[in-house]
């Protein structure tokens, strides 16, 4: 499978829009969302969607026509999005057609999702999201803190990951693991 860039994603979305019979909304996450929000960020091998009523129709419109894998495995990571993320969805207007509206999580919400997932490429994605004009670092911190108590896994590890990323992004405003845990209302049990 070849790598997709922003132009490839745009062509796939336009082609799917032309084949769709009914209007469809999709929520793109992962590398596809990075191509929408920070197009120079990187390429991707697939298109990850959160489950929506139109996700299956979109998958059928793309499969076979482009040989691209469209999946909803990212649904497992939906629990890592901060509360209220649906109200902050960003419409990728330039990538949508009359039969297809493609949304992405807000950059701060996607950064939180990527922080919890945290593969090697996610650190670079977080850096690129944080460099976007209008990225709200305070919102990023607050949304991470609000998600940490309910996240799957060891809170201390997530706090360490956040601190490493935050301190690299904002060396003028460093944070420590213990302060993050305390701010999220997580006590000694996590240490």
C-alpha positions in Angstrom: 0.0 0.0 0.0 1.4 3.4 -0.9 1.6 6.4 1.3 -1.0 9.1 1.0 -0.3 12.8 1.1 -2.8 15.6 1.4 -3.5 15.7 -2.3 -4.2 12.0 -2.3 -6.5 12.3 0.6 -8.3 15.1 -1.1 -8.7 13.0 -4.3 -10.0 10.1 -2.3 -12.6 12.2 -0.5 -13.7 13.9 -3.7 -14.0 10.5 -5.4 -16.0 9.1 -2.5 -18.3 12.2 -2.5 -19.0 11.6 -6.2 -20.0 7.9 -5.5 -22.1 8.5 -2.4 -25.9 8.5 -2.9 -26.9 10.0 0.4 -25.0 12.8 2.2 -22.5 11.4 4.7 -20.6 12.8 7.6 -17.3 11.2 8.7 -14.8 12.0 11.5 -11.2 11.5 10.4 -8.5 10.9 13.0 -4.9 9.6 13.0 -2.7 10.4 10.0 -5.6 11.5 7.9 -6.6 14.2 10.4 -2.9 15.3 10.5 -3.1 15.7 6.7 -6.2 17.9 7.1 -4.9 20.0 10.0 -1.2 20.1 9.3 -0.8 19.1 5.6 3.0 19.2 5.6 3.0 17.0 8.7 3.5 13.6 7.1 1.9 10.9 5.0 -0.4 8.0 6.1 -1.1 4.5 4.8 -4.8 4.5 5.7 -7.8 6.5 6.7 -8.9 6.1 10.3 -12.4 7.1 11.1 -14.4 7.3 14.3 -17.7 5.4 14.0 -20.5 7.5 12.6 -23.7 6.7 10.7 -21.9 7.4 7.4 -18.6 5.7 8.1 -19.6 2.4 6.5 -21.0 4.1 3.4 -17.8 6.1 3.1 -15.7 2.9 3.5 -17.7 1.2 0.7 -17.3 4.2 -1.6 -13.5 4.2 -1.1 -12.8 0.5 -1.0 -12.1 -1.0 -4.4 -11.9 2.5 -6.0 -8.6 3.4 -4.4 -7.3 0.2 -2.7 -7.0 2.2 0.5 -7.8 0.7 3.9 -10.5 2.7 5.7 -11.0 1.5 9.2 -12.8 2.4 12.4 -10.3 0.7 14.7 -9.6 4.2 16.1 -12.9 3.8 17.9 -11.0 2.2 20.8 -9.2 5.6 21.2 -12.4 7.6 21.2 -12.5 7.2 25.0 -9.2 9.2 25.0 -10.8 12.3 23.6 -11.7 15.0 26.1 -15.3 15.6 27.2 -17.2 17.8 24.7 -14.9 17.0 21.8 -17.9 16.5 19.5 -18.9 20.2 20.0 -15.4 21.2 18.8 -15.2 19.2 15.6 -13.5 21.1 12.8 -15.1 20.9 9.3 -12.5 20.2 6.7 -14.4 22.2 4.1 -11.8 22.2 1.4 -11.7 18.4 1.5 -15.5 17.9 1.4 -18.0 17.7 -1.4 -21.7 18.1 -1.6 -22.3 14.5 -0.5 -19.5 14.3 2.0 -18.6 16.3 5.1 -15.3 15.4 6.6 -14.6 16.5 10.2 -11.5 16.2 12.4 -11.3 16.7 16.2 -10.0 20.1 17.2 -6.2 20.2 17.2 -6.0 20.3 21.0 -8.4 17.3 21.3 -6.4 15.4 18.6 -3.2 16.1 20.5 -4.7 14.7 23.7 -5.8 11.6 21.8 -2.3 11.2 20.3 -0.7 11.7 23.7 -2.5 8.7 25.2 -1.9 6.6 22.2 1.7 7.7 21.9 3.6 5.9 19.3 6.9 7.4 18.0 5.1 9.3 15.3 2.5 10.7 17.7 5.2 12.9 19.5 6.0 14.5 16.2 2.3 14.9 15.4 1.7 16.6 18.8 4.6 19.0 18.1 3.1 19.9 14.7 -0.4 20.4 16.1 1.0 22.6 18.8 2.8 24.7 16.2 -0.5 25.5 14.4 -1.7 29.1 14.5 -4.3 29.4 17.2 -3.4 26.2 19.0 -4.5 26.8 22.6 -1.9 25.3 24.9 -4.0 26.0 28.0 -6.9 24.1 26.5 -4.6 21.3 25.6 -3.4 21.0 29.2 -6.9 21.3 30.7 -8.4 18.7 28.3 -5.5 16.3 29.1 -6.1 16.8 32.8 -9.8 16.2 32.5 -9.2 13.0 30.5 -6.4 11.5 32.7 -8.6 10.2 35.6 -10.7 8.0 33.3 -8.0 7.0 30.8 -7.0 3.3 30.5 -3.6 2.5 31.7 -1.3 3.8 34.5 -2.0 7.5 35.1 1.7 8.0 36.1 2.9 6.9 32.7 0.5 9.2 31.0 1.5 12.1 33.3 5.2 11.4 32.4 4.4 11.4 28.7 2.5 14.6 29.0 5.3 16.2 31.0 8.0 15.2 28.5 5.9 16.5 25.6 4.8 19.7 27.4 8.3 20.5 28.5 9.7 20.0 25.0 7.0 22.3 23.6 7.0 24.9 26.3 10.3 25.0 28.1 9.3 28.4 29.5 6.5 26.8 31.5 7.7 23.3 32.7 5.5 20.8 34.5 6.3 17.8 36.7 4.6 14.5 36.8 3.4 14.9 40.4 1.9 18.3 39.8 0.0 16.9 36.8 -1.4 14.0 38.8 -2.4 16.4 41.6 -4.0 18.8 39.1 -6.0 15.9 37.7 -7.2 14.9 41.2 -5.1 11.7 41.2 -3.4 11.0 44.5 -0.7 8.8 45.8 -2.3 5.6 44.4 -0.9 6.4 41.0 2.6 7.0 42.1 
